[in-house]
């Protein structure tokens, strides 16, 4: 019998997909790629559910470091905030999941791969594009989307198979990953309506009334965070520790309204404490060490990289070009940022670096050892030539012409 590898989260849609693929004549290999948001108990429960549904085997793959190294590290380097606010907390991980799914399918000799996405969101595009690029010879299956299966139908069929998935007890859909969580549904569908406190709480952002203001020093080496308060940490550990400091204060909450891959507008709430603080601190450190034109080029490159990633086009070779540019731009982005964390906000109070472009011999607004008053006056005169010419009155132009 043919074998299909299925991206499996253990939720309603992917659980139904196991039954649907079996009905189509496939043996099903379920693959769960942990890109953050799962604890060991949840991963064990997901495996148990897959086997109860009739999967022939289940594989759990740890993809957290891949999410950081291949995606989030570039989002930090590029100061990527979609819409100026959203640190792409969810989305990049779909490439890690799709790639791991394909590798598992090829290793197991599968003839097909599948996912549980519906026809309404961005994730179906991200999975489809990645799978077709990485494994064009594998058949792509999406039973929920292909058969337009309603939630009531999938719930009923699962119950008939002896698997009862409790109905959602909330209006909101929470999608959690390594970098943070997104909030969909409910008030997010109305651009005028405020997303309520309980929605953010469901996404893991509960403000601790006893949490107090704190100041931390984040150290960067070539654009990436390496230490907190002088103590070095591995990337995943550093993210977790910074998250633990910022999350109880409600830092990293926000709302993003923007364009989806499908061409319609979308609105989500998000919770991304560590990512929000890291990008803010990194951006301030860059101001100290990069030139004006480096900052301009980097801003454009980061925005484009974030757009391509969000829109499912990370496998386009231009992303490799952008990554090399971002890496090159970070050669001197080494130093410290002092950050104060307070209730639902943070502030970068100071930055320092051995590569600082602020120098004692050139203090803004004061005397400079690099030029004197005559140099400054001459520069100002030449600098304003275009403006002066553009503002000439007609009689001045006629006088100049007669003199010539």
BELJO-V239338 format. One record per backbone hydrogen bond with DSSP energy under -0.5 kcal/mol. CO is the residue of the C=O (numbers start at 0). NH is the residue of the N-H. E is the energy in kcal/mol with one decimal. If there is no record, write none. Layout:
BEGIN
CO;NH;E
CO;NH;E
END
This chain:
BEGIN
1;26;-2.9
2;110;-2.4
2;111;-1.3
3;28;-2.7
4;113;-2.6
5;30;-2.8
10;14;-2.1
11;15;-2.4
12;16;-2.0
13;17;-1.2
14;18;-1.2
15;19;-2.6
16;20;-2.6
17;21;-1.9
18;22;-2.3
19;23;-1.3
20;25;-2.3
21;24;-1.5
26;3;-3.0
26;28;-0.5
27;29;-0.6
27;55;-2.0
27;56;-0.9
28;5;-3.0
29;58;-2.6
30;7;-2.8
30;32;-0.6
31;33;-0.7
31;60;-2.9
32;34;-0.9
33;62;-2.4
33;63;-0.6
34;177;-2.1
35;34;-0.5
38;42;-2.2
39;43;-2.1
40;44;-2.2
41;45;-2.4
42;46;-2.0
43;47;-2.2
44;48;-2.2
45;49;-2.2
46;50;-2.2
47;51;-2.1
48;52;-1.7
49;54;-2.2
50;53;-1.1
56;29;-2.2
58;31;-2.9
60;33;-3.0
60;62;-0.8
62;66;-1.9
63;67;-1.9
64;68;-3.1
65;69;-2.4
66;70;-1.2
66;71;-2.7
67;72;-2.9
70;73;-1.0
70;74;-1.7
71;75;-2.1
72;76;-2.0
73;77;-2.3
74;79;-2.4
75;78;-1.5
78;80;-0.6
80;83;-2.3
81;84;-1.6
81;85;-2.5
84;86;-0.6
85;81;-2.7
88;178;-0.5
88;179;-0.5
90;93;-1.3
91;94;-1.3
91;95;-0.8
92;96;-2.6
93;97;-2.7
94;98;-2.6
95;99;-2.3
96;100;-2.3
97;101;-2.4
98;102;-2.5
99;103;-2.4
100;104;-2.5
101;105;-2.6
102;106;-2.3
103;107;-1.9
104;109;-3.0
105;108;-0.9
110;138;-2.2
111;4;-2.5
112;140;-2.8
113;6;-2.5
116;144;-0.7
121;124;-0.8
121;125;-1.8
122;126;-2.7
123;127;-2.5
124;128;-2.8
125;129;-1.9
126;130;-2.8
127;131;-2.6
128;132;-1.7
129;133;-2.4
130;134;-2.7
134;137;-1.6
138;112;-2.8
138;140;-0.5
140;114;-1.7
141;145;-3.5
142;146;-1.9
143;148;-1.7
144;147;-0.6
149;153;-2.2
150;154;-2.5
151;155;-2.1
152;156;-2.5
153;157;-2.1
154;158;-2.1
155;159;-2.2
156;160;-1.2
157;162;-2.8
158;161;-1.6
161;163;-0.6
162;164;-0.6
163;165;-0.6
170;185;-0.5
171;173;-0.6
172;183;-2.5
173;175;-0.5
174;181;-2.1
178;274;-0.5
179;176;-2.8
180;270;-2.7
181;174;-1.9
182;268;-2.3
183;172;-2.6
184;187;-2.1
185;188;-1.6
186;189;-1.4
188;190;-0.6
189;192;-1.1
195;198;-0.8
195;199;-1.2
196;200;-2.2
197;201;-2.1
198;202;-1.1
199;204;-2.4
200;203;-1.8
203;205;-0.9
204;206;-0.6
206;208;-0.7
207;210;-1.8
213;340;-3.6
215;217;-0.5
215;338;-3.2
216;218;-0.5
216;228;-3.1
217;336;-2.3
218;225;-3.1
218;226;-1.3
219;334;-1.9
220;223;-1.5
223;220;-2.7
225;232;-2.1
226;218;-2.5
227;230;-2.0
229;231;-0.5
230;227;-2.2
233;237;-2.9
234;238;-2.4
235;239;-2.0
236;240;-2.4
237;241;-2.6
238;242;-2.5
239;243;-2.0
240;244;-1.2
241;245;-2.2
242;246;-3.0
245;248;-1.0
245;250;-1.7
246;249;-2.2
247;207;-2.9
248;343;-2.8
249;252;-0.8
251;271;-2.1
253;269;-2.4
255;267;-2.3
257;265;-3.1
259;262;-1.3
263;259;-2.9
265;257;-2.6
267;255;-2.8
268;182;-3.0
269;253;-1.6
270;180;-2.4
271;275;-2.3
272;276;-2.0
273;277;-2.8
274;278;-2.4
275;279;-1.8
276;280;-2.6
277;281;-2.8
278;282;-2.4
279;283;-1.5
280;284;-2.0
281;285;-2.3
282;286;-1.3
283;287;-0.8
284;287;-0.9
284;288;-1.0
285;288;-0.5
285;289;-2.7
287;356;-3.1
290;294;-2.4
291;295;-1.7
292;296;-2.5
293;297;-2.8
294;298;-2.2
295;299;-1.7
296;300;-2.5
297;301;-3.1
298;302;-2.1
299;303;-2.3
300;304;-2.6
301;305;-2.5
302;306;-2.1
303;307;-2.6
304;308;-2.4
305;309;-2.6
306;310;-2.2
307;312;-2.8
308;311;-1.4
312;315;-1.7
315;318;-2.4
316;319;-0.9
316;320;-1.5
317;321;-2.4
318;322;-2.2
319;323;-2.1
320;324;-1.9
321;325;-2.7
322;326;-2.7
323;327;-2.4
324;328;-2.2
325;329;-0.7
326;329;-1.2
327;330;-1.4
329;332;-1.2
331;333;-2.2
332;222;-3.1
333;354;-0.5
334;219;-3.3
335;351;-2.0
336;217;-2.8
336;338;-0.6
337;348;-2.3
337;349;-1.1
338;215;-3.0
338;340;-0.6
339;341;-0.5
339;346;-1.9
340;213;-2.0
341;344;-1.7
344;341;-2.7
346;339;-2.8
346;348;-0.9
349;337;-3.1
351;335;-2.2
352;355;-1.5
356;358;-0.7
358;361;-1.8
360;368;-3.0
360;369;-0.7
361;358;-0.5
361;363;-0.6
362;365;-2.1
366;362;-0.9
371;375;-2.1
372;376;-2.5
373;377;-2.4
374;378;-2.5
375;379;-2.6
376;380;-2.0
377;381;-2.4
378;382;-3.2
379;383;-1.4
381;384;-1.7
383;387;-2.6
384;388;-2.6
385;389;-2.4
386;390;-1.3
388;391;-1.5
392;395;-0.7
392;396;-1.9
393;397;-2.3
394;398;-2.1
395;399;-2.3
396;400;-2.2
397;401;-2.3
398;402;-1.9
399;403;-1.6
END
